[in-house]
């Protein structure tokens, strides 16, 4: 199963923060059989996030997104997922599905 990891954050791009999330996730997921297609570090802009998520969803079976925890980015990801018809999103132990009142934990 092909997997992409997208890390959101300008701090990653300017060398202020080391992307240990992608390292840790890819190491563990590779060990259980996932084929890591790419690690992608991107800026906190709407256009960059939208483009990266759409491209990853077109080529990978699973897309993991880390970082970008400010509220505006979380809202943007929800819109991108809806537009791309993502069927399942899990965040903080809560599963979100498309449609009204489709949240479970």
ROPA-895286 format. One record per residue (C-alpha): residue number from 1; residue in three letters; chain; y, x, z. Coordinates in Angstrom, 3 decimals. Last residue first. Layout:
# ROPA-895286
pos code unit v u w
NUM ALA A Y X Z
...
This chain:
# ROPA-895286
pos code unit v u w
105 UNK A 8.457 -14.986 18.774
104 UNK A 9.101 -17.633 16.153
103 UNK A 12.016 -18.528 13.903
102 UNK A 11.740 -21.015 11.035
101 UNK A 14.483 -23.456 12.035
100 UNK A 15.730 -24.010 8.475
99 UNK A 14.107 -22.111 5.641
98 UNK A 13.010 -18.525 5.102
97 UNK A 10.999 -16.863 7.872
96 UNK A 12.180 -14.864 10.884
95 UNK A 9.738 -13.169 13.262
94 UNK A 10.966 -11.994 16.664
93 UNK A 9.635 -8.766 18.215
92 UNK A 12.957 -6.957 17.908
91 UNK A 13.236 -7.793 14.238
90 UNK A 10.436 -9.092 12.034
89 UNK A 11.250 -10.382 8.558
88 UNK A 8.751 -12.305 6.442
87 UNK A 8.970 -14.061 3.103
86 UNK A 11.646 -12.033 1.354
85 UNK A 13.071 -14.224 -1.369
84 UNK A 15.399 -11.547 -2.780
83 UNK A 18.436 -13.792 -2.207
82 UNK A 17.257 -14.625 1.322
81 UNK A 16.550 -10.983 2.165
80 UNK A 19.968 -9.955 0.845
79 UNK A 21.660 -12.673 2.925
78 UNK A 19.822 -11.630 6.106
77 UNK A 20.643 -7.994 5.358
76 UNK A 24.348 -8.844 5.142
75 UNK A 24.284 -10.550 8.550
74 UNK A 22.609 -7.477 10.092
73 UNK A 25.229 -5.276 8.434
72 UNK A 28.117 -7.331 9.837
71 UNK A 26.547 -7.320 13.325
70 UNK A 26.384 -3.550 13.686
69 UNK A 22.800 -2.360 13.780
68 UNK A 22.807 -0.367 10.585
67 UNK A 19.871 1.760 11.628
66 UNK A 16.356 1.312 10.315
65 UNK A 14.954 -0.672 7.406
64 UNK A 11.259 -0.802 6.561
63 UNK A 10.181 -2.049 3.132
62 UNK A 6.546 -2.989 2.402
61 UNK A 4.860 -3.554 -0.967
60 UNK A 7.284 -1.229 -2.722
59 UNK A 8.861 -1.264 -6.191
58 UNK A 11.060 -4.361 -6.560
57 UNK A 11.685 -4.649 -2.812
56 UNK A 12.972 -1.073 -2.771
55 UNK A 15.398 -1.720 -5.627
54 UNK A 16.752 -4.902 -4.011
53 UNK A 17.148 -3.164 -0.640
52 UNK A 18.955 -0.169 -2.118
51 UNK A 21.338 -2.246 -4.242
50 UNK A 22.288 -4.587 -1.401
49 UNK A 22.785 -1.730 1.070
48 UNK A 24.942 0.284 -1.337
47 UNK A 27.090 -2.712 -2.301
46 UNK A 27.643 -3.812 1.291
45 UNK A 28.642 -0.370 2.529
44 UNK A 27.110 1.349 5.576
43 UNK A 25.970 4.401 3.652
42 UNK A 22.399 5.155 2.614
41 UNK A 19.459 7.299 3.663
40 UNK A 16.372 6.677 1.515
39 UNK A 12.880 7.792 2.366
38 UNK A 10.512 7.132 -0.531
37 UNK A 7.112 5.977 -1.751
36 UNK A 5.236 6.493 1.525
35 UNK A 1.647 5.562 0.692
34 UNK A 0.343 3.676 3.725
33 UNK A -3.112 4.580 5.039
32 UNK A -3.038 4.638 8.825
31 UNK A -1.938 8.273 9.071
30 UNK A 0.782 7.683 6.481
29 UNK A 2.222 4.997 8.740
28 UNK A 2.399 7.325 11.731
27 UNK A 4.063 10.229 9.934
26 UNK A 6.307 7.953 7.901
25 UNK A 7.594 6.176 11.008
24 UNK A 8.352 9.352 12.988
23 UNK A 10.125 11.172 10.146
22 UNK A 12.071 8.075 9.084
21 UNK A 13.264 7.490 12.662
20 UNK A 14.110 11.188 13.206
19 UNK A 16.981 10.995 10.726
18 UNK A 19.162 13.729 12.256
17 UNK A 22.630 12.519 13.217
16 UNK A 26.077 13.985 12.421
15 UNK A 24.857 15.400 9.118
14 UNK A 27.386 13.522 6.994
13 UNK A 24.827 11.216 5.390
12 UNK A 22.999 10.321 8.597
11 UNK A 26.236 9.396 10.404
10 UNK A 27.099 7.112 7.463
9 UNK A 24.241 4.906 8.543
8 UNK A 21.408 2.875 7.076
7 UNK A 17.885 4.287 6.874
6 UNK A 15.665 2.781 4.189
5 UNK A 11.937 3.476 4.427
4 UNK A 9.805 2.484 1.445
3 UNK A 6.083 1.653 1.579
2 UNK A 3.370 1.459 -1.057
1 UNK A 0.000 0.000 0.000
